[in-house]
């Protein structure tokens, strides 16, 4: 039951070329930077990433993206990541953009063993009808487009069929975790982390504070340890290292 691994490098040692990764975080919040850095250090590439966004301010998944290690991104937000946009438009990167709520539910469904579900989000758009550019040809044309999806009416309302997502691995960050893998997330860092963790066949969590079993009240657990296979305890310096994407004053 003790799932603690001594180092991040050891925890990701079996992540190989072409692996699919579900990665938690949103912007700079709740991003498993230490585990991402370990994947980068392992030198693997051709990765298939499922995450809300692909890093920001040269941190998070942007580290792997800038190194050309990512082949495909399934996400919902490009934002101000100029390298992400450049690779996508240049035809260097395959991108499947999904409505944010649909992405969240696809990850949750995959983790719950639900193969597919119907949602009204995207009906009447290219999300359902197909034709969204997954890959450009580098000259402004579309090399690969999204296929049409099944649409079905229930009680007179149309819904589009979406499939659950399962990945080879999941990388997440939690504020607290015990040796059994039970996790607690801090405020907005709870965003996509529990969902990404559920979707991974092998889920690896970096935790800012490691406690012994029983150190977390069962009512406070955000993600049960059944979804987590490996836990990496961060050093105090790693736990404190948190960036600010946009500084504002008032």
Secondary structure by P-SEA (a helix, b strand, c coil): cccccccccccccccccbbbbbcccccccccaaaaaaaaaaacccbbbbbccccccccccaaaaaaacccccccccccccaaaaaaaaaaccbbbbbccaaaaaaaaaaaaacccccccccccccccccccccccccccccccbbbcbbbbbbcccbbbbbbbbbbcccccccccccccccccccccccccaaaaaaaaccbbbbbbccccccccccccccccccccccbbbbbcccccccccccccccc
